[in-house]
């Protein structure tokens, strides 16, 4: 949750006001290929709601909003949970004729620097199928630690709400259907800018210029891992590692005064992440959540956005005088998520297979980050 709001904040530059509107163009949920999900959730059951419980189509900062997951179906009993997360930001670096955009994928989680990648204090970098993730070996312990950190911090991100789902247990989760809601208090634009300066130091100046356009897309890759036995803690693993013990305890008998200074904590966390799980560990669920959004400080842009999509105005009390009301007609019926996902996957595979073999980079790009305008130009008979 913390990651999502910080990523949205990354695109903020210098605005004239201390208010900000984030227009949610689309939120999509995809299953990972080759994974049989033991935890299922439908796209329409993943929503952002306001304090009155209404689904929101734009976010007004500052303000309180809740991430609402309904009808999470756990198909079988689970033991201990671990998780992996990777976040890729699609930065528009060039826009050509007919709206064709060439996007630069930038990995934000793990945080990418010129020489390396790194995760936070609770996770280590792992790689699978050419993609990097931050692995949290004890997901429930981390969730509580992060929530405590945010709730007690200066920005008070996690607000207390009577509708929030209490964290009652972190292991031996029974097969059932669950709902989950967590309230987030989004601060003002100036406060978010301060967070950017302290958190987004891995982004170079050129990419920051591109981000200031106010429109973007980012993908969140999530893997949930379950095992019969708990993971090894970071402290326990480091205490038993000859190469990393001095990172954990600089006063250990064989650690001299320089051992701690030359200790590579990121390498040690990566080593721990690769070995922390019990041999019974398996992937229980794998999803990609994709966010397409744009930002503005103009309320008239918000009204236009609502009209274009036939969305109701979730916060009518914020409507400015003499502004026409937004139509509340229902949106046209669209195919189910499963049908759209199956059709999209078939079209993607057919399009990539029809491309000439010399287009290696484009084929790889379209396989990972499907861009209909760009990819379909090279397979018009398919699209």
RODO-2510 file (C-alpha; in nm, 4 decimals, decimal comma):
residues 383
     n   res          X          Y          Z
     1     x     0,0000     0,0000     0,0000
     2     x     0,2791     0,2380     0,0901
     3     x     0,4412     0,1664    -0,2458
     4     x     0,1287     0,2507    -0,4468
     5     x     0,0894     0,5970    -0,2962
     6     x     0,4588     0,6791    -0,3231
     7     x     0,4544     0,5783    -0,6901
     8     x     0,1572     0,8031    -0,7555
     9     x     0,3421     1,0821    -0,5784
    10     x     0,6509     1,0329    -0,7964
    11     x     0,4901     1,2091    -1,0917
    12     x     0,4227     1,5315    -0,9018
    13     x     0,6239     1,8406    -0,9951
    14     x     0,5598     2,2046    -0,9006
    15     x     0,1922     2,3022    -0,8921
    16     x     0,0407     2,6376    -0,8029
    17     x    -0,1882     2,4910    -0,5333
    18     x    -0,1485     2,2477    -0,2502
    19     x    -0,4265     2,0261    -0,3883
    20     x    -0,3914     1,7532    -0,6440
    21     x    -0,6313     1,5365    -0,8432
    22     x    -0,5266     1,1911    -0,9619
    23     x    -0,7552     1,0677    -1,2405
    24     x    -0,7716     0,6887    -1,2527
    25     x    -0,7990     0,5982    -1,6197
    26     x    -0,7912     0,2241    -1,5628
    27     x    -0,7015    -0,0387    -1,3041
    28     x    -0,6469    -0,3869    -1,4472
    29     x    -0,5768    -0,7175    -1,2763
    30     x    -0,4003    -0,9996    -1,4622
    31     x    -0,3146    -1,3568    -1,3714
    32     x     0,0453    -1,4675    -1,4175
    33     x     0,1077    -1,7257    -1,6857
    34     x     0,1634    -2,0803    -1,5719
    35     x     0,0467    -2,0231    -1,2123
    36     x    -0,2569    -2,1945    -1,0620
    37     x    -0,3862    -1,9355    -0,8183
    38     x    -0,5055    -2,0728    -0,4853
    39     x    -0,6180    -1,7217    -0,3890
    40     x    -0,8561    -1,5579    -0,6351
    41     x    -0,9997    -1,2096    -0,6618
    42     x    -1,1917    -1,0514    -0,9483
    43     x    -1,0972    -0,7218    -1,1075
    44     x    -1,4319    -0,5614    -1,0246
    45     x    -1,3822    -0,6467    -0,6570
    46     x    -1,0632    -0,4374    -0,6286
    47     x    -1,1663    -0,0777    -0,5636
    48     x    -1,0611     0,2485    -0,4048
    49     x    -1,3402     0,3983    -0,1929
    50     x    -1,3847     0,7268    -0,0077
    51     x    -1,4843     0,7837     0,3543
    52     x    -1,8529     0,7360     0,2674
    53     x    -1,7836     0,3993     0,1079
    54     x    -1,8358     0,5212    -0,2497
    55     x    -1,6128     0,3879    -0,5249
    56     x    -1,3849     0,6669    -0,6478
    57     x    -1,2781     0,7478    -1,0015
    58     x    -1,0381     1,0223    -0,9025
    59     x    -0,8325     1,0863    -0,5897
    60     x    -0,8263     1,4267    -0,4248
    61     x    -0,5178     1,4997    -0,2174
    62     x    -0,5186     1,5692     0,0711
    63     x    -0,7860     1,3175     0,1661
    64     x    -0,8673     0,9776     0,3162
    65     x    -0,9252     0,6761     0,0908
    66     x    -0,9504     0,3026     0,1423
    67     x    -0,8154     0,0131    -0,0598
    68     x    -1,1085    -0,2271    -0,0690
    69     x    -1,0655    -0,5933    -0,1677
    70     x    -1,3923    -0,7869    -0,1675
    71     x    -1,4593    -1,1592    -0,2033
    72     x    -1,0987    -1,2783    -0,1726
    73     x    -1,1385    -1,6534    -0,2078
    74     x    -0,8822    -1,8761    -0,0371
    75     x    -0,9239    -2,2203    -0,1925
    76     x    -0,7236    -2,4196     0,0606
    77     x    -0,5720    -2,3847     0,4074
    78     x    -0,2434    -2,1946     0,4203
    79     x     0,0426    -2,2057     0,6670
    80     x     0,3074    -1,9337     0,6749
    81     x     0,3129    -1,6565     0,4148
    82     x     0,5942    -1,4915     0,2204
    83     x     0,5603    -1,2438    -0,0632
    84     x     0,7411    -1,0891    -0,3562
    85     x     0,6765    -0,7518    -0,5162
    86     x     0,8172    -0,5788    -0,8210
    87     x     0,7071    -0,2422    -0,9595
    88     x     0,7836    -0,1135    -1,3077
    89     x     0,7026     0,2420    -1,4112
    90     x     0,6341     0,3043    -1,7801
    91     x     0,7933     0,6392    -1,8645
    92     x     0,6848     0,7986    -2,1970
    93     x     1,0114     0,9032    -2,3632
    94     x     0,8798     0,9676    -2,7142
    95     x     0,5383     1,0142    -2,8719
    96     x     0,5094     0,9796    -3,2458
    97     x     0,2306     1,0174    -3,5036
    98     x    -0,1128     0,8630    -3,4410
    99     x    -0,0442     0,8677    -3,0671
   100     x     0,2152     0,5894    -3,0791
   101     x     0,4172     0,6025    -2,7581
   102     x     0,7583     0,4553    -2,6940
   103     x     0,7800     0,3736    -2,3250
   104     x     1,0898     0,3196    -2,1157
   105     x     1,0290     0,0581    -1,8442
   106     x     1,1968     0,1747    -1,5240
   107     x     1,2186    -0,0639    -1,2292
   108     x     1,1276     0,1182    -0,9084
   109     x     1,0956    -0,1857    -0,6808
   110     x     1,3623    -0,3055    -0,6323
   111     x     1,5041     0,0480    -0,6356
   112     x     1,7344     0,0772    -0,9359
   113     x     2,0581     0,2732    -0,9257
   114     x     2,3394     0,2989    -1,1770
   115     x     2,5353     0,0096    -1,0257
   116     x     2,2839    -0,2057    -0,8418
   117     x     1,9328    -0,2726    -0,7172
   118     x     1,8189    -0,2700    -0,3571
   119     x     1,5116    -0,3367    -0,1448
   120     x     1,3955    -0,2019     0,1898
   121     x     1,5071    -0,3197     0,5348
   122     x     1,2606    -0,6093     0,5379
   123     x     1,3433    -0,7772     0,2051
   124     x     1,6127    -0,8862    -0,0398
   125     x     1,6463    -0,8869    -0,4192
   126     x     1,5672    -1,2090    -0,6044
   127     x     1,5362    -1,2794    -0,9772
   128     x     1,2885    -1,5034    -1,1570
   129     x     1,2389    -1,5374    -1,5338
   130     x     1,4414    -1,2249    -1,6030
   131     x     1,2403    -1,0079    -1,3629
   132     x     1,3604    -0,8840    -1,0233
   133     x     1,1515    -0,8702    -0,7067
   134     x     1,1854    -0,7789    -0,3425
   135     x     1,1148    -1,0923    -0,1408
   136     x     0,9584    -1,0572     0,2046
   137     x     1,0256    -1,3864     0,3816
   138     x     0,7707    -1,3179     0,6581
   139     x     0,4918    -1,1213     0,4955
   140     x     0,2664    -1,0853     0,7985
   141     x     0,5448    -0,9653     1,0293
   142     x     0,6470    -0,7106     0,7669
   143     x     0,2885    -0,5885     0,7190
   144     x     0,2558    -0,5147     1,0889
   145     x     0,5991    -0,3500     1,1084
   146     x     0,5329    -0,1259     0,8068
   147     x     0,1860    -0,0324     0,9302
   148     x     0,3225     0,0589     1,2735
   149     x     0,5953     0,2666     1,1103
   150     x     0,3517     0,4540     0,8873
   151     x     0,0854     0,5042     1,1518
   152     x     0,3347     0,6527     1,3991
   153     x     0,5244     0,8618     1,1447
   154     x     0,5011     1,2299     1,0724
   155     x     0,2706     1,1865     0,7729
   156     x     0,0253     0,9444     0,9396
   157     x    -0,0429     0,7565     0,6147
   158     x    -0,2480     0,4785     0,7714
   159     x    -0,5530     0,6362     0,9260
   160     x    -0,7644     0,4514     1,1820
   161     x    -1,1112     0,3632     1,0494
   162     x    -1,3851     0,1520     1,2053
   163     x    -1,4363    -0,0127     0,8649
   164     x    -1,0766    -0,1348     0,8380
   165     x    -1,0157    -0,5080     0,8507
   166     x    -0,8326    -0,6035     1,1729
   167     x    -0,5204    -0,8191     1,1420
   168     x    -0,6216    -1,1115     1,3614
   169     x    -0,3821    -1,3842     1,2487
   170     x    -0,0857    -1,4270     1,0170
   171     x    -0,0663    -1,8024     0,9680
   172     x    -0,2913    -2,1102     0,9498
   173     x    -0,5320    -1,9203     0,7246
   174     x    -0,8406    -2,1306     0,6587
   175     x    -1,0066    -2,1882     0,3231
   176     x    -1,2826    -1,9270     0,3085
   177     x    -1,3941    -1,6000     0,1485
   178     x    -1,2480    -1,2815     0,2961
   179     x    -1,2871    -0,9055     0,2627
   180     x    -1,0012    -0,6667     0,3285
   181     x    -1,0053    -0,2893     0,3643
   182     x    -0,7283    -0,0546     0,4719
   183     x    -0,7642     0,3248     0,4996
   184     x    -0,4868     0,5516     0,3771
   185     x    -0,4554     0,9191     0,4617
   186     x    -0,3048     1,0917     0,1602
   187     x    -0,1272     1,4192     0,2514
   188     x    -0,1116     1,7383     0,0487
   189     x     0,0940     1,7982    -0,2628
   190     x     0,3729     1,9790    -0,0772
   191     x     0,4064     1,6953     0,1747
   192     x     0,4192     1,4397    -0,1058
   193     x     0,6896     1,6394    -0,2791
   194     x     0,8946     1,6219     0,0382
   195     x     0,8600     1,2436     0,0365
   196     x     0,9736     1,2277    -0,3239
   197     x     1,2936     1,4114    -0,2429
   198     x     1,3752     1,1612     0,0302
   199     x     1,2489     0,8392    -0,1325
   200     x     1,2945     0,8665    -0,5090
   201     x     1,6654     0,9403    -0,5234
   202     x     1,7328     0,6579    -0,7690
   203     x     1,5608     0,8357    -1,0578
   204     x     1,7919     1,0445    -1,2714
   205     x     1,7104     1,3989    -1,3838
   206     x     1,6077     1,3050    -1,7386
   207     x     1,3473     1,0558    -1,6204
   208     x     1,2210     1,3069    -1,3638
   209     x     1,1593     1,5529    -1,6487
   210     x     0,9519     1,2907    -1,8293
   211     x     0,7563     1,2121    -1,5147
   212     x     0,6540     1,5745    -1,4842
   213     x     0,4223     1,5313    -1,7823
   214     x     0,1615     1,4167    -1,5307
   215     x     0,0547     1,0960    -1,7091
   216     x     0,1868     0,7497    -1,6548
   217     x     0,1393     0,3818    -1,6021
   218     x     0,2930     0,1470    -1,3543
   219     x     0,2652    -0,2258    -1,3032
   220     x     0,2779    -0,4007    -0,9687
   221     x     0,3857    -0,7666    -0,9816
   222     x     0,2765    -0,9688    -0,6780
   223     x     0,3649    -1,3255    -0,5800
   224     x     0,2249    -1,4863    -0,2651
   225     x     0,4195    -1,7845    -0,1312
   226     x     0,3016    -2,0307     0,1328
   227     x     0,4942    -2,2916     0,3314
   228     x     0,4309    -2,5400     0,6115
   229     x     0,7070    -2,3980     0,8332
   230     x     0,8120    -2,0378     0,9101
   231     x     1,0965    -1,8676     0,7253
   232     x     1,4383    -1,8090     0,8796
   233     x     1,4634    -1,4576     1,0224
   234     x     1,7218    -1,2171     0,8823
   235     x     1,9067    -1,1877     1,2137
   236     x     1,9268    -1,5634     1,2589
   237     x     2,0518    -1,6171     0,9047
   238     x     2,3166    -1,3452     0,9286
   239     x     2,4361    -1,4718     1,2664
   240     x     2,5043    -1,8085     1,1030
   241     x     2,6751    -1,6688     0,7931
   242     x     3,0525    -1,6337     0,7978
   243     x     3,0427    -1,3542     0,5380
   244     x     2,7561    -1,1605     0,6935
   245     x     2,7903    -1,2089     1,0688
   246     x     2,9863    -0,8855     1,1044
   247     x     2,6949    -0,6947     0,9446
   248     x     2,4694    -0,8287     1,2194
   249     x     2,7096    -0,8176     1,5140
   250     x     3,0174    -0,6003     1,4788
   251     x     3,1379    -0,7242     1,8195
   252     x     3,1612    -1,0890     1,7118
   253     x     3,4984    -1,2486     1,8059
   254     x     3,6387    -1,2699     1,4520
   255     x     3,5137    -0,9233     1,3404
   256     x     3,7772    -0,6517     1,3420
   257     x     3,7209    -0,2771     1,3260
   258     x     3,6945    -0,2740     0,9443
   259     x     3,4704    -0,5785     0,8988
   260     x     3,1501    -0,3844     0,9584
   261     x     3,2547    -0,0969     0,7320
   262     x     3,3212    -0,3319     0,4388
   263     x     3,0122    -0,5444     0,4964
   264     x     2,7731    -0,5385     0,1978
   265     x     2,4306    -0,5427     0,3587
   266     x     2,2421    -0,5645     0,0272
   267     x     2,4355    -0,8754    -0,0764
   268     x     2,3653    -1,0283     0,2632
   269     x     1,9923    -0,9524     0,2402
   270     x     1,9859    -1,1054    -0,1086
   271     x     2,1587    -1,4185     0,0193
   272     x     1,9051    -1,4401     0,3013
   273     x     1,6095    -1,3903     0,0655
   274     x     1,7309    -1,6739    -0,1574
   275     x     1,7609    -1,9180     0,1336
   276     x     1,5026    -1,8052     0,3895
   277     x     1,2055    -2,0168     0,2789
   278     x     1,1275    -2,3686     0,3977
   279     x     1,1560    -2,6469     0,1392
   280     x     0,7752    -2,6804     0,1384
   281     x     0,7356    -2,3270    -0,0045
   282     x     0,5254    -2,2861    -0,3190
   283     x     0,3620    -1,9997    -0,5099
   284     x    -0,0018    -1,9774    -0,4012
   285     x    -0,1022    -1,6759    -0,6095
   286     x     0,0522    -1,4465    -0,8685
   287     x    -0,1043    -1,1301    -1,0066
   288     x    -0,0107    -0,8182    -1,1990
   289     x    -0,1998    -0,5000    -1,1103
   290     x    -0,1692    -0,2257    -1,3717
   291     x    -0,2534     0,1386    -1,3023
   292     x    -0,3057     0,3983    -1,5753
   293     x    -0,3504     0,7488    -1,4400
   294     x    -0,3013     1,1204    -1,5029
   295     x    -0,2662     1,4162    -1,2713
   296     x    -0,4049     1,7677    -1,2637
   297     x    -0,4659     2,0606    -1,0293
   298     x    -0,7681     2,1801    -1,2285
   299     x    -1,1133     2,0767    -1,1098
   300     x    -1,2533     2,1432    -1,4572
   301     x    -1,0288     1,8622    -1,5831
   302     x    -1,1906     1,6364    -1,3251
   303     x    -1,5415     1,7239    -1,4456
   304     x    -1,4432     1,6658    -1,8067
   305     x    -1,2929     1,3292    -1,7117
   306     x    -1,6175     1,2280    -1,5388
   307     x    -1,8300     1,3333    -1,8373
   308     x    -1,6144     1,1478    -2,0873
   309     x    -1,6507     0,8224    -1,8942
   310     x    -2,0083     0,8670    -1,7671
   311     x    -1,8839     0,8382    -1,4093
   312     x    -2,0854     0,9711    -1,1139
   313     x    -1,9314     1,2489    -0,9077
   314     x    -1,8168     1,0712    -0,5924
   315     x    -1,7525     1,3967    -0,4014
   316     x    -2,0382     1,6221    -0,5021
   317     x    -1,9702     1,8536    -0,2080
   318     x    -1,6502     1,9604    -0,3862
   319     x    -1,8353     2,0686    -0,7031
   320     x    -1,7630     2,4328    -0,7750
   321     x    -2,0489     2,6816    -0,8278
   322     x    -2,1984     2,7100    -1,1773
   323     x    -2,0429     2,3795    -1,2825
   324     x    -2,2831     2,1461    -1,4666
   325     x    -2,3654     1,8211    -1,2914
   326     x    -2,1956     1,5091    -1,4148
   327     x    -2,4249     1,2543    -1,5847
   328     x    -2,4822     0,9414    -1,3806
   329     x    -2,5887     0,7145    -1,6652
   330     x    -2,4634     0,3628    -1,6371
   331     x    -2,1613     0,2616    -1,8375
   332     x    -2,2137     0,0227    -2,1289
   333     x    -2,1978    -0,3444    -2,0397
   334     x    -1,8506    -0,4807    -2,1121
   335     x    -1,7267    -0,8377    -2,1430
   336     x    -1,6210    -1,0150    -1,8257
   337     x    -1,2647    -0,9821    -1,7004
   338     x    -1,1904    -1,3457    -1,7820
   339     x    -1,3125    -1,3059    -2,1411
   340     x    -1,1165    -0,9835    -2,1938
   341     x    -0,8030    -1,1363    -2,0464
   342     x    -0,8282    -1,4473    -2,2665
   343     x    -0,8833    -1,2398    -2,5822
   344     x    -0,5958    -1,0066    -2,4918
   345     x    -0,3578    -1,2973    -2,4325
   346     x    -0,4506    -1,4653    -2,7610
   347     x    -0,4048    -1,1428    -2,9567
   348     x    -0,0707    -1,0693    -2,7874
   349     x     0,0687    -1,4132    -2,8662
   350     x    -0,0560    -1,4079    -3,2257
   351     x     0,0813    -1,0586    -3,2871
   352     x     0,4272    -1,1363    -3,1459
   353     x     0,4506    -1,4634    -3,3400
   354     x     0,3686    -1,2872    -3,6676
   355     x     0,6473    -1,0285    -3,6280
   356     x     0,9687    -1,0826    -3,8292
   357     x     1,2446    -1,2571    -3,6345
   358     x     1,4735    -0,9534    -3,6684
   359     x     1,2419    -0,7526    -3,4393
   360     x     1,3800    -0,9222    -3,1300
   361     x     1,3552    -0,6240    -2,8958
   362     x     1,0068    -0,5251    -3,0102
   363     x     0,8810    -0,8824    -2,9711
   364     x     1,0182    -0,8959    -2,6167
   365     x     0,8699    -0,5546    -2,5355
   366     x     0,5235    -0,6480    -2,6647
   367     x     0,5308    -0,9759    -2,4746
   368     x     0,6055    -0,8080    -2,1409
   369     x     0,4493    -0,4610    -2,1813
   370     x     0,1660    -0,4767    -2,4337
   371     x     0,1142    -0,1405    -2,6079
   372     x    -0,1671    -0,1810    -2,8590
   373     x    -0,0868     0,1243    -3,0726
   374     x     0,2799     0,0381    -3,1048
   375     x     0,2599    -0,3410    -3,1306
   376     x    -0,0423    -0,3624    -3,3604
   377     x     0,1332    -0,1454    -3,6181
   378     x     0,3564    -0,4453    -3,6919
   379     x     0,0744    -0,7018    -3,7068
   380     x    -0,2271    -0,5200    -3,8613
   381     x    -0,3887    -0,8452    -3,9748
   382     x    -0,4026    -0,9674    -3,6146
   383     x    -0,5276    -0,6566    -3,4383
***
